[in-house]
Amino acid sequence: MKKETIKVLLIEDEETHIELILHLLGHFDFLKINYQVARTFAEAKHSLQEANFDIILSDLSLPDSPLNETLSRLKKVVIGTPIIVLTSLDDWETVKKLVNEGASDCIPKAQLTPSLFERSIYYALERSKLEISLKESEERWEFALEGSEQGVWDWNAETNEVFFSKRWKEMLGYNDVEILNEFSEWDSRIHPDDRKLTYFNLDNHFSGKTKTYINEHRLKCKNGEYKWIIARGKIVSRTVEGKPLRVIGTHTDISVRKEQEFLLAQSENKYRTLIESLKDEYFFYSHDSKGTFTYCSPSITGIIGYSDKEFQKHYSTYLTDNPKNSNVEELTNLCLQGKKQPPYEVEIFHKDGSVKTLLVLETPILNNNQGIIGVNGIAKDITLQKETERALKESHERFESIVSHIPGAVYRCANDKDWTMEYLSDAIKEISGYPSSDFTKNIRSYASIIHPDDVSMVDDWVQKGVLQKEPFIMDYRIIHADGNVRWVSEEGQGLYNDDGTLICLNGVIIDSTEKKEKEEKMLQDFLSRKAIASILQHSLLGGSLEEQLLFALDEVILLDCYSFESKGAIFLMDKRGKNLVLKAQRNVPSHTLNECKTVPLGECICGKVAQNGEVIYSNCPLNLNNEKLEGTPEHGHYCMPIQSRNKTLGALNIYIKLGVERSEQVESFLESIAYTLAGIIERHNAEIALKDKNSELDSINANLEERVKSEVEKSIKNEQLLIQQSKMAMMGEMIGAIAHQWRQPLNCLGLIIQNIEDEYSFGEITQDSLAGLVKQGMEEINFMSDTIDDFRNFFMKSKEKALFDVETAIQKTVELSSAQFHNNFIKVIFQKKQHEPIPPFLGYQNEFKQVLVNILSNGKDAILKNPLQNFDDQGHVGQIEIRLDQHDNMVVVDIEDTGGGIQREEMEKVFEPYFTTKEEDKGTGIGLYMSKTIVEKNMGGTLTVKNGKGGAIFTITLNV
């Protein structure tokens, strides 16, 4: 790969550092370095003035430049060239400071390597290129923005903070600092007559009726005058609730256009008056065969300014350069040949230099011999007509542009049965699926796409508005071209002549399907919640269960917002759980009612729902029922299970109109009703059970005190027995621990005695050697004695609570049991997660140790039951980790083993008395029970268990 060559200026005054850096520069893999060295700031400045460099490598400590000024001085000499600082300092704060001041990178010299050095230079160069590109892009954007003469605004609709661009402010005569970035700066300048329409268009965009916000209005300038602007904007982000958050847009000055429109309107009125009063709009002329005029009627003066005497030159003298005049000579020649030509248009110069458009009709002039000697013509001044046509075309284009931005289809139609359209904008295609030409060319009538059920209503509203000469506003349905039903909102009004006669209807049609669907859903939600609330409120008034179920059924089937028939039934499960029994019904046919008093599980719709616990929906359920229901009028069903805590209590069966499609909203509502009914049924059952319990309590109340006393005594005895069993089990554990602890010193004592015998046999025993062996023996005996004291203290019962160090208690317990774990190749780790001392705990230290021994013993047994091969390189078969931590006022002890964990079905039972997963002769099942009792009852803490990655984690939490 060819290396990229770059030019580097190295600024360094120490020769050893220069040699090191140049050596590193020469070992780059991808960059080839052409370098120049400067040993002072003055030399560097001179080099930078003489040549351009791709990158600068600089030490900050130079003979002629202070350490804290070198970088800023370099930044003043060069602009845009990346600077990498090479420093002897090596602290993060210095690096951050230099980068913030403009360095591309800061590298300690002691850490320089070719790879690091090359990457730093490459990254600095690439970053410099990106910064230059970004700056150029921003400059192009700013140039384009300013060049477009548009002001930009960026509005935070939640805080009402607004960014106004410099051009936005200049448009109103202000400089950049005279207008604050506040919404009121715009709002306060809107012309009072434009405020209502401005906010109307803004609200339409905020509510989603329009894709963009477009509005023309006047804003007050600094000099007090108003300027017309056109505002365009769009919501670019919304809040979590869906409200507009950020709106961005532009302001364009259209004052000139508005003035021209005003002048054009005045001009149109003026020309209209002129046309009506004009008499001499024609003039007659003749010219010879060469095209020179020989006669003009006097009326020419009023048309083109020349008198009839002045108009005596060749016709080409007066023609403009308009291409439409290119065929005048050809048409004249054809006329001179005696060929009849249709009228044609020609442009000529008025005497004042303006241009006139004439409509010319020419005929040949014949002499006595019928020879053609010239041309007679009549010219009509159509200049005004052409200007009017052009103005009308522009007006029509403006009208179409305005209409295209209106959110809906604009129309003009006759007030007849078909609503015959004189005009209908193209937006109708998006609303109805049909092009506007279908309606304006009578391919189809607008009345034909109105939903048949709404035609009469639409006509009533329109005729009422026409009769009262008021606007008519209405919502109705249309049939889209794809066959679907859509909602539209129409607002229209009649147009009348001076005598009050209706001319036509004008208005706008907007697609409101989405809005209508939302309104209907909101209504359905409200009525649904109201029905559920009514059912719950009625249930609190009491009454029999059948009455409450019947009331609930009425609340459901009488809802107008769903397509329910006024029929339904509620079934409850019998005590055996084999059949459904009809408990409430409305309007169920008599022959069906007789068959449905009792429904076995699995039969008919209701029986299947009760058996499967799933919703059944059908447009026509005859195929789901048994043959005994044949003849039932066609209808549909929603059948819902009534369940509580995964137990089926009954079924709710609601009749629906035939052909109604399945609806998630309806289904969700009925599920809520079923859930509510389940609560009512459960409450009713609970009330019955409560009455039974009260009767039972009344019957045993006489000897309650004696039974309570007996049970308490029994409970105390059981508790004492459990404590005794726990102590005995613990003593067994400790005796085992003593045996492990003593095994090593007993072996040592045996070896010492054997050494004494061997030395005596070989005559090597001396007083000093004997004294040494005796000393060793006494040390082992003292260790065994200390062990006895430790275990004795361990079993001493704490009579009163006392402060003790939790960390020391854990360490002591681990030491007492260490031999057992060592001999069973189990690794025990104790770690404290924080360095600060943990406050002492007020409690029973020996009972706390007893809990630790129980948990450690369980962990040891679990590991031995599920040993791990190659757990570590020291031959351990498992590990127990004890972690001590403090959170606020809580001391937390986690004890985690690698014994495989606790089965899910056993997890809830581990703290129950006599529950054990060990073999019958290896566990009593009371250790963990007593441990939880000690921690939670005696010490006010908590003891919990969960499974970790490799085993169980017991957590002791104590309040300190």
ABEGO torsion letter per residue (X at the ends): XBBBBBBBBBBBABAAAAAAAAAAAAABAABBBBBBBBABAAAAAAAAAABBBABBBBBABBAABBAAAAAAAAAAABBGBBBBBBBABBBAAAAAAAAAAGBABBBBAAABBAAAAAAAAAAAAAAAAAAAAAAAAAAAAAAAAAAAGBBBBBBBAAAGBBBBBAAAAAAAGBBAAABBBBAAAAAAABBAAAAAAAAAAAAAAAAGABABBBBBBBBBBAAGBBBBBBBBBBBABBBAAGBBABBBBBBBBAAAAAAAAAAAAAAAAAAAAAAAABABABBBBBBBAAGBBABBBAAAAAAAGBBAAABABBAAAABBABAAAAAAAAAAAAAAAGBBBBBBBBBBBBAAGBBBBBBBBBBBBBBAAGBBAEBBBBBBBAAAAAAAAAAAAAAAAAAAAAAAABBEBBBBBBBBAAGBBABBBAAAAAAAGBBAAAAAAGABBAAAABBAAAAAAAAAAAAAAAAAGBBBBBBBBBBBAAGBBBBBBBBBBBBBBAAGBBABBBEBBBBAAAAAAAAAAAAAAAAAAAAAAAAAAAAAAEEBAAAAAAAAAAAAAABAABBBBABEBBBBBBAAGABBBBABBBGBBAAAAAAAABBBBGBEAAAAAAAAGBBBBBABAAAABBAAABGBBBBBBBBBBBBBGGBBAEBBBBBBBBGBBBBAAAAAAAAAAAAAAAAAAAAAAAAAAAAAAAAAAAAAAAAAAAAAAAAAAAAAAAAAAAAAAAAAAAAAAAAAAAAAAAAAAAAAAAAAAAAAAAAAAAGABBAAAAAAAAAAAAAAAAAAAAAAAAAAAAABBBABBBBBBAAAAAAAAAAAAAAAAAAAGBBBBBBBABABBBBBBBBBAAAAAAAAAAAAAAAAAAAAABBBBGABAAGBAEBBBBBBBBBEABBBBBBBBAAGEBBAAAAAAAABBGBBABBAAABAGAAAAAAAAAAAAAAGBBBBBBBBAABBBBBBBBBX
